[in-house]
């Protein structure tokens, strides 16, 4: 009998740490939403891919492979690539595919892993992936690290960023124009750990791991790491103790933390991007209202506003993860992709507010409650998500959406 990636003792521990959350959380109704109507020109993916969702007019969908929790990035030639994983035992895996290679799946490794994961390209065009490796066939508190894989000359090189604790959850990775490989993840409060958010930086002597000063926090709510063209390094995360969206920036080797939004239960599933001037832009979810929000900074003041809402968010161990993603186009306009079990939406900021399009509407099976999004140099959007459940990795399907 196939064994899922989670274990009963771990579930019990997580349920206790999360207040016994086994279904819809605050602001998450757990019932199907009523997405905006899709117009008559909406295309339907061929039935050969199964349980097809509906794709908005002007968008095209490509089925990539089976798995969950994809992340998308662009190579040096602006071609999209996607990394994803499966969390089931004994068939767990991490995979990679790129448009440059006809979306042929390249399976890195098999084992016991956990997402979300991170993907970035270095200036030489090599892909780098960060993910959480449990480092065993059962859950053990004293094992588990953020693991880094990069491909060079066709071969994957894989090594753990060894550190105390069971860390590297909600892994993310970023590589700036300086070529420095940076990552972030969480050493979770659920397992009695005190460090919370950790920052990783790779040098010639190996990985340096630093607790940024968040104090103990839970995983599940995402960490987003970004670098700017002006050399800024920053991240965002949700502080589950204070229920705030937090922004941290590395300044002269020291992490400076700032509360962005303290209203209600703010800051889950945040995404961070910098514009061409080096200013931060953040998307995130407010759980008590079911609202997707946007934040940017004017001087020392954070300006926040509502973007849209989601009514079919299931917050549970196999539920929502990265349900918002943000990028900024060449004109400085922020774009946000967000989704729940029923719909994936694209929103762009206009002078009169946010213009929103439902780009994917669920078919016979629900969507996976994770989106990854980037804009290329021509401001063409590239989105990765998945259809199916995180509890059934092998039958879920990774899909890629763009506007041809």
N, C-alpha and C positions, 0 to 999 in steps of 0.2 A: 504494500500500500504506500502511495506517495506521501511523503512527509512535508508539510508546509514549512516555510522558513522560520515561522515563529514557534514558540514552545509555550506550553501552558503556564509554567512558573513565570516566564517573562511577561506573558499577558497579564497575569495577576498583579505583578509588580507595577506594570505600566498603568493598569486600570486604577490601582490605588494612588499612584502619583498624579494621575490626571483626573482624579475625582470620580473614578468608575465610569468614565465616558465610553459607552459602547455603541452609541448611535449618533443622532444629531446633537450638536452642541448648541450653545447660545447663538441665536440668530440663524441657525441652520435647521430648517424645518424637517428635512429628511423626506419630503414629499416632492414629487415631480414639479419642476418649474413650468411656467408658461412662456417659453421663449418667444421673441418677436416673430411674426409670421415670415416665412421664407417666400420670396416672390416666385412667380411661375417659371422663371428662367433658371431656377436653382437646378444644379445638376446632381445626379445620384451616382455614386461610385458603382462600378460594375458588380453584379451580384457574386461574382467569383471570389471576391474578397470576404463575403459573408457579413451578415448583420450590419449592413452599410448605413452609416449616418449620411445626412444630406449636406452637401457642400454649397455654399452661397455662390451665386453668379459672379464671375470674375475671378474666382479662386479655383485652384486645381489641387487635387489630393493624390498622393502616392503612398501606397501601402509598402512599408519597409521590411517588416518582419515581425516575429512574435516576441513579446516581452513587455516590460513596463518601465515607467519613469524615464522617458527619454530626455536628453539635453542636446541642444543644437548649437553649432558654432560655424563660422565661416573661415575657410582657408585663405591663404595669401592672395588667391585669385578670385575671392568672393564667392566660392562655391560652397554650398552647405554640406555639413557632415553631422551625423547624429550618433551618440553613444547611448546605450540603454542596458538593462540587466533583467535577470529573472531572480526572484528571491526564494525559489523553492529548492528543497533538498530531496534527492541528491543531485538534481539537475540545474542548480543555480549557475548563472554565467554572467559575464560582462561582454558586450558586443559593440562593434563600431562599423559604420558604413558611411560612404561618402558619395555624393553625386559625381565626383571626379572618377570614381571607379564603378559607375553604374549601379550604385546602391547595393553592391555585393557585400553580404555580411562577413565580417572578420571577427571571429570569436577569440577574445584575448585569453580567457581563463575560465575555469569552472570551479565552483566552491560554494561558500555560504556568505552571501553578500547582502548589503542593504543600501537602498537609495533614499532620496535622490542623490545624483552624482554630478560631477562637473566635467566640462570639456572646454579646452582652449587650444589654440595653435600658437607655436612659438614663431619668431621672425623667420626661421628657416623653413617653415611650412610643416613642421612635425606636430602631430596631434598629441595632446596630453590629457589624461583622464584621472580624476580623483574619485574614489569610492570608499565605502566602509567595508572592511573585510573582518568578519568575525574570527578568522584564523583558527577554525576548528569546525567540527561537524555538529557540535552542540554549543549552546550559549554558555560562555564562561566570563565572569566579571573581570578576570585578570588578563583576558585576551581581547583583541580587537583594536585595530588602528586605522587611521586614514592611510590608504594605499595609493601610490602614484604609478601610473603606467604611461609610457611614451613610446611612440613608434619611430624608429630610425633605421633607414635603409631596409625597410620592409619587415623588421623584427620588433616585437614588443619587449620592452624592458620594464620589469615590474618590481617594485620594492616598497615595503611599508615604511612610513615615517614613524619609527618606533618612539613610543612615549608611554608614560605610566597611565593606567586607567583603561577604560573601554571606550576610546574616543574616535573621532572622525565621523560622527553621525551628521547627516545633512551636509555632506561634503560638497564643496565648491572650489573652483580653481580659476585663476586669472593670470595672464601673462601680458605684461606691458611691452612697449617698444624697446625697453631696456633688456628684454629677454629673461628677466628674473621670473622664476616660477613661484607663484604664491598660492596658498590654499587656505581654507578655513573650514572649521567643523565644530562639533559640540561634544564635550565630555559630559554626559547627561546627569542631571539631578536625580533622574529615576533610579540610577544605580549607585546612589550615595556619593557622587562626585561633586566637588566644590568649584571646579574651574570654569564650567560653563563654556562660553565661546573661546576657542583657541585659534591662533593664527600660525600658519606654517610658512616658512621661507626656505627655499633650497639654495644652498651655496656649494662651493667646491668641497667643503668638509661634511656635507650632508644636510639633513633637515634641522632647522631650529624651530622649536615649538614654544609658543608663548601664550599664556592665558591673558586675555586683553583686559580683564578686570570686571567682567560682567557679573561675577559671582555665580552661584549655582542656578542653572536654568535647565528646563527640559529640552530635549530634542523634539521633533515633529513639526516645528513652526518655521523652519528654514533659516539659513544664513545666506546672505547674498554678498559676494565680494566683487569689487570692481577697481580698475585702475583708470586714470584719466590720461589723455595725451600730454597733460601738463605735469604728470608725475605724481599725482595724488593717489593714495591707497586708502580705501575705506570699505566698510561693510555695514550691513544692517541686520537686525535680528529683533525678535519679539521677546521681551522680558515677561515671562508668565507669572512672576511674583507681583510685579507692579502693573501688569497688563498695558505696557507701553511699547511703542515703536522706538527702537534705539538706533542711533547712528554713531559709528565709531570711526575715527580717522587716525592714521599713523602719522604723527608729527614729531620729527626729530627723534625717532626711535621710541616714542611713547604713545600709547593709545589714549586718545581723548574721546570721552563718551558724552553724547548729548541726547536728551529725550526729544523726539520729533513730535509725537502725538500721544497725549495722555488721556484723551477723551474716550470713555467707555473701555471696551476690550479691543485695543488697537494694536496693529503691527504684525498680525500673523501672515505668513506666506509672503514676506516682502521681497522686492526685487529692486536692485540699485543699478543705475547707469549714469555716466557722466556725459555732458554735452561737450561740444568742441571748445568751449571756454573753460572747461574744468569744473562746471557747477553740477551738483548732484541732483538727480531726479529719482523718486522712489514711488513704487506702487505697493499696495498692501491691502489686507482684508481686515475689516472691523467686525468681529464675530457677533457682538451683541445686536447689531443692526443688519447684518448680512450685506454690508456695503463695501465695495471696492473703492479705495481712496488713492489720492495722489498727493505727494508732498514735494516741494522744492524750497530753496532757501533764498531769501532776500536779505543780504547782509548777514546778521546774526539771528534773524527771525525765520522760523519755518512757516511756510504758507501751505495749508492743507485744504483739500476740497474733495467732494464726492465725484466719482466717475460713473458708477453704475451699481447694480445690485445683482446678487446671486441667491436663488431660493432653493437650490437642490444640492447644497454642500453637506456631505456626510463627514463629520469629524469623528474619526475613530482610528484604531491602530492601523487598519488597512485603508483608511479613507483619504481625505484631502492632504496633499503635500504642497507643491508649488503651484498655487492656483492663480497667481498673477505673475506677469513678466513685462518688463518695460525696456524701451530703447528710445533714442532721440535721433531724429532725422537731421539731414544736412542744414535745414533751415532753423534748427533748434526746437522743433515741435516734438513734444513727447507723444509716444504711441504706447498703448497698453493692451496686452492680450490677457484675458482672464476667462476662467471657465469652471463649471461644476459638473455634475453627472449628466446634465441635460444639454448643455450648450457651451461652445467656445466663442467668445466675442473679441472683436478688435475695436479699440476706441482710439481716436486721434483728437488732440486738443485743437479747437478752433476759437475764433474770436467770440463766438456766441456760446461756447461750451464744448462738451464732448460729443463727437459724432461717432455713433456705435453701429457696428454691423455684426450680425450673428453669422460667423463664417463656417461653423460646423454644428449641426443639430443631431442629437443622438438618434440612432435607429433602434433596432430591436434590443441592443445591449447598451448599457450605460457607458458614459465616458469615464476616463480614469482620474479626473480631478488633478491633473498636472499639465501645465503648459510651459514651453520653452520658446523663446522668441528673440529674433535679432533682425536688424535692417542692414542691407548691404550698402555699398557706396552710392548706388543709384536709388536708394531709399525703397527698394523692393523688400517686402516683408517675407520672412521665413519662419515658419512655426512648426514645432513638433509637439505631439500629444499622443495619447493612446486610448483605445477603446477596450473596455473590459475591466476586470477587477484586479487589484494588486494581490488578492488572495488566490488568484488563478493565473500566474504569470505566463504559463506556457500557451494559454488560449487567448490572452490579450494580444492586441495588435498595435504596433507602432505605426503612426501615420505622419506624413509630412505635407504641409499646406503652404502654398505660395500663390502670388498673382502673376501668371505668366506674362 
